[in-house]
């Protein structure tokens, strides 16, 4: 449960918050909130879902939303990943009015169950969400695509680029150059690909990377 001083931080920022048992990771938490707002989903222009796996924003996110306003997408994310299967990475997702007002949106979330294993959540929910809605006629998009990373970095034009990867783990500096405003905590904590993070730490103030 939230401590009193944490609730005080939320009061000026939120009209409502919910406290639930910590089960099912981010997707089941989102399910709880979405189902609770079932009668009002069609009233919203956009629904933003964000989890706690990132630090930031290290850039003002207004630039992201300004660019994505020009997209005809029904839902979008900060980054696409081609790892395992093409999908929008779920640390930051935005759903728009046409999808929010369609019964398919609420049906999807009502069908979710609280999975106890993080990898199962990734496999069953994150990797499948994009295709689930695309197959029902809704258009996905992303602020940064893998092609953008390659196009924006001359060194990858002639080889060495690995498109089928998690870009937040392998290409964080390239994402910063493209003004993607979040850094994954797993990168700072584990750095699974052992990339040189000195450039990231030079570009981002230390307090922005404090987690």
Secondary structure, 3 states (H helix, E strand, C coil): CCCHHHHHHHHCCCCCCCCCCCCCHHHHHHHHHHHHCHHHHHHCCEEEEECCCEEECCCCCHHHHHHHCCCCCCEEEEEEECCCCCEECCCEEEEEHHHHCCHHHHHHHHCCCCCCCHHHHHHHHHHHHHHHHHCCCCCEEEEECHHHHHHCCHHHCCCCCCCCCCHHHHCHHHHHHCCCCEEEHHHHHCCCCCCCCHHHHHHCCHHHHCC
